[in-house]
Amino acid sequence: MSASIKQEIIEQLDKLPIELQMRVLDFAHALVISAPRGTPGKNLLRFAGMIDEEDLNLMEKAIEEGCERIDESEW
């Protein structure tokens, strides 16, 4: 973010009562939480095929054995 945008936000916030400043802060937090994260898939294509088949089979077996099970006494 450029310094001028930050400065403009600060100047506008200074004009608001504390209650509205808190609403702006809550809104900013919500924006940060909903902002896209991670790496786009197209940037990961260069890694395709780098895991050997034996490791893929081990990973698949671990997923099949450990996932999608419900422990009814957990809750």
N, C-alpha and C positions, 0 to 999 in steps of 0.2 A: 504494500500500500504506500502510495506516495505521501510525503510529509504534508503536502497541501491538503490532501483529503483528511488525514488524521487531524490536522489543525482545524479544519472546517467542522469536523464532528465535535471536537472539543469545544469550539466556540458555540456551537448550537446547544450542546449539553449544558454549558454554563448558564444558558438562558432559561433552562427548565427547572421547575421545583424538584426536590429530591425524589418525590414519588414517581414523577415521570422519568427521571434519570434511571431509577431502578427498573422501570418498564423497558427502557432502551437497553439496559444491561441484560435483562432477561431475553429480550429479542436477539441481541448479539450472541448470547450463549446458544440459543436455539439455532441460529444460523450456522454456528461453528459445528454443532452436533450433526446437523443435516447436510453439511458440506460433503461432496464426494471425496472419497479417500481411496488410497491404493493406487495400483498401476493398471492402466488400461490393458486389456488382454492382448491387443496388437503389439504392445511393447514386450510381451513375454514370449512371443512366437519363436524368438531366437533360441529359447531353451527347449523347444519341442524335440523329443527324441533323445534327450540327454540322459534319461534314467534307463538303466539296462532292464531287460525283460525280467530277469530273476528278481530284482528289487521291486518291480511293479507287481509281480505275482505275490511277493511277501506283503506288500502294502494292501493289495486286494484281499488277501486272506485275513489280515488283521482287521480290516474294515468289516468284512462279513462276520467275523467272530465277535467283534466288540461293539458293533453299532446296531441300532434299531432294536435294542432290547429294553424292556421295561422292568424296572425294579419296583414292584408295587409297594414294598415296604420302605422305599426311600422317602416318601412324603409322609 
